[in-house]
């Protein structure tokens, strides 16, 4: 077997790498060297490795032909040892620049003894040297193989120019006869490798020798590790000296840190704060202390000086390592409190790492969510099992009670039962049991059925327990002694007593009965099952029936709740889409729903903004209300879009985003900004792993539905609070504890504490109202023990005291609300009291005030003062905000005044779950539901039950509500052959009496088509909304109005005057198609201008004419208005944006 070695000159401080060679040298491989701090010349060595005799004898011998030279070889003249020695000496003279092998390895401080002696001149041990025609060539086609290196294991040493194999370990070789001998190492120096010169190739061949390749590999690996260790040691020693001279306290090896690798940290204790400490530890983490923390003990090293070291594993996600040294207790070396850090090269950057953190957080949240879902599932299962057990026990008890009742009745009946009745009836056979067929005979002549054309038996069993179970026609019998007829009857299973009557026809057709003088006929079943067994089985049947009925009820409730949730979700989704598209004339995105982790395009139309005509538009963006960790993104110049005025930009949305925030500017460095009127542009991001932090909102109000409602203010306080709370914000309400509260609507009501203020003690009570946390203040001065909300002569004093007491409660209770929301004149003092008395307290110093005007008709002085001090102010519709913009109380503050439309509570006003109407309905069965409601309304009020258009009016009877237009509308609807129902009352007794007189007149003239109910009735209001075809709202002014919104919720078409919120919500089917389309809506009603009867006539004429002449279209209109969302879904989003804008002040 032949082995070859090719060497080339090494570069100074080059790199070396040792690789095992396990083949019979078909080629030469080139590898890279690790650093050597020495100059090396080229040495070309070849060696031959043989196995021991013992090993050799076990291997299969290689067969050679003795008669001729093996194929591929040419014979060469044997060269004597003396000649080889002389040749060697000559070569050394020719090239004295080639160092000895000891010189070659000297820089590594490794002494490799290669004794080169003369080989004893014995002919029997001379080796055949032949020139092999299977030369090993280098990369240029040239190679050198030098023989007679025996007992050294081959290694590969790589340089930049080629590969060398060095035999360094002694081996035994065996001859064919099994004897082993040790040969001295022979080194034959080769010539310099020249790219332009073909070098000689010398081969050494030993027949019948095989290499133990595993041994070669192990020894090669061992040598490689030893050499690398020595080189590493030498480099570390050099680095230690250099860093010590510079006064550096640490260094690492390797000096270039790569991710997913290992490094050794060296620390000079003597130069640090730990020089007198016996223990040295390193504490660190990666990526600015955010990834994979570690604490490792350091050990004393062999290096000169006080150097300690440890190994640290660098994760693949690292871009930086941060660390300090300490003694395991409280003595630190932390780079003068700046910590130490090292950059990791060739890995990820900080942005990629942020994505990793976010993804890890997402996975963690998913895991937590799954665990929570499983926990909730198990809890729900345990709750269900408990409920099921309790229900079963209740049903079992109910079954037992029912059985006892039936047992008493049936036992009494069995005493009266007979086997026959002389000359009236009998049964054959006399003894029978369940499932058997018998003949029941009846003497027709014994009763008043004598002249009946037909005879029928109507029967049951066990006191008619299962109702009518037998219906058979009797036929004429041949029996004598009377006019006998019979019917064949199958006795029901489980019958103890048979019950029946005779009649002249089948069930539902008979007119004459023989019922044994109202006692019915009864016969004992003599061969029935034992009575006790019967009652046990009967109890079980009753129990199963009760269970089945309950489960059917539960399934129906569950299906209805699921349908309700689905409809709410679909409506909320449509509303969010409308909200996102509401500014499409300025800005919109593709896709419309922005998902975390996706790319999104932003389209902007500067022509409709302050940037109109600017040559450039720059997009400035961040996330999570400008708080995202990556900070604001670099300004991006927006690109024009083909065929339009829009420009566009593209942004990658982070996985941990819940909101995208942006503004536009005319230049990269600023200039004019479009920041949406100071509120910035914000678009929700769905699917992110981070949820928006909740705000804390506190409402201070004097009305709240349903516990103390006077007008629409009470509805709004409750509904807005619920809507904001449903969006995962924290909402509390501070409220007076009136003595007239409807406490049946308060849950978990209890005394909490008391405090003193204003010269009196104030008790604090807590309770839940509609799922909201309410704090009730009860001052002991009697301000709210008046039996009413309004109407006392000192209302201003009472509510002013309450506002100050509410702020004192927040202060003393340690509340830190972000927003304090006050309403109308009654809680307006909160705005200036907070600024004057509480802004210096930590808890309330960051609180901001939002003030909402519900009706400017009352308390203008208080409203004006609140407008001065409030941070933001709103009113209840866009149009009303424009209508009152010129009011002196508001005009100076238009920059902070906004119109936000009110909504209605979908849980309170829900025809699909309304207990006050006969048939539950939604848009899918609106016609059926409204027809049933109309019939129920007509029946309740004594109106004619006919298919006529019905106009409903639900209103307070005040001049604001247009009472003169209401009267005119009643008259006009009756003229158009319609029906009218009014529900309302007047706080003014003169107006109330006026409508009482009108009601009496209408009762006389149109009793079957008009009814005025002049006291408020909540259940009746629901029935009017559902049963009316139209709801009339002719207000002279209306800040918002909830009546028209509720009407559409129930599929009734609104007829309204164009004012305030009525104009903002009702779009005329004939005149407002474009205006509705701009809001993403369809026209939904009839409206009119003016404040006289002609306007009312214009709207009512068109409405009732459509009802009569285009019923299919009208029905589709009812369905469409039910699907429009007039809930708090959208107003809540707008209020939350307003709250965030207010927090910036």
ABEGO torsion letter per residue (X at the ends): XBBBBBBBBBBBGBBBBBBBBABAGABBBBBBBBBBBBBBBBBBBBBBBBBBAAAAAABBBBBBBAABBBBGBBBBBBBBAAAAAAAAAAAAAABAABBBAAAAAAAAGBBBBBBBBBBBBBAAABBBBBBBABBBBBAAGBBBBBBGBBGBBBBBBBBAAEBBBBBABBBBBBBAAGBBBBBBBBBBBBBBBBAABBBBBBBBBBBGBBBBAAAAAAAAAAAAAAAAAAAAAAAAAAAAAAAAAAGBABBBOBABBBBGBBBBBBBBAAABAAAABABBBBBBBBGGGABGBBBBBBBBBABBEBBBBBBBBBBAABABBBBBBBAGBABBBAGGGAEBBBBBBGBBBAAAAAAAAAAAAAAAAAAAAAAAAAAAAAAAAAAAAAAAAAAAAAAAAAAAAAAAAAAAAAAAAAAABBABBBGABBBOBABBBBGBBBBBBBBAAABAAAABABBBBBBBBGGGAAEBABBBBBBBBABBGEBBBBBBBBBBBGBABBBBBBBABBBGABABBBAGGGAEBBBBBAABBBAAAAAAAAAAAAAAAAAAAAAAAAAAAAAAAAAAAAAAAAAAAAAAAAAAAAAAAABBBOBABBBBGBBBBBBBBAAABAABGBABBBBBBBBGGGABAAEBBBBBBBBBBBGEABBBBBBBBBAABABBBBBBBABAAEEBBBAGGGAEBBBBBBGBABBBBBBBBBBBBABBOAABBABAAAAAAAAAAAAAAAAGBBBBBBBBBBAABBAAABBGBBBABBBBBGGBBBBBBBBBBGGBBBBBBBBAAGAABAGBABGBAAAAAAAAAAAAAAAAAAAAAGBBBABBBBBEAAAAAAAAAAAAAAAABAAAAABBBBBBBABAABGAAAAAAAAAABABBBBABAAAAAAAAABAAAAAAAAABBBBBBBBBAAABBAAABAABABBBBAAAAAAAAAAAAAAAAAAAGBBBBBBBBBBBBBBBBAAAGAAAAAAAAAAAAAAGBBBBBBEBBABAAAAAAAAAAAAAAAAABAAABBBBABBBAAAAAAAAAABABBBBABABBAAEAAAAAAAAAGBBBBBBBBEAAAAABBBAAAAAAAAAAAGBBBABBBBBEABAAAAAAAAAAAAAAAAABAAAAAAAAAAAAABBABAAAAAAAAAAAAAAAAAX
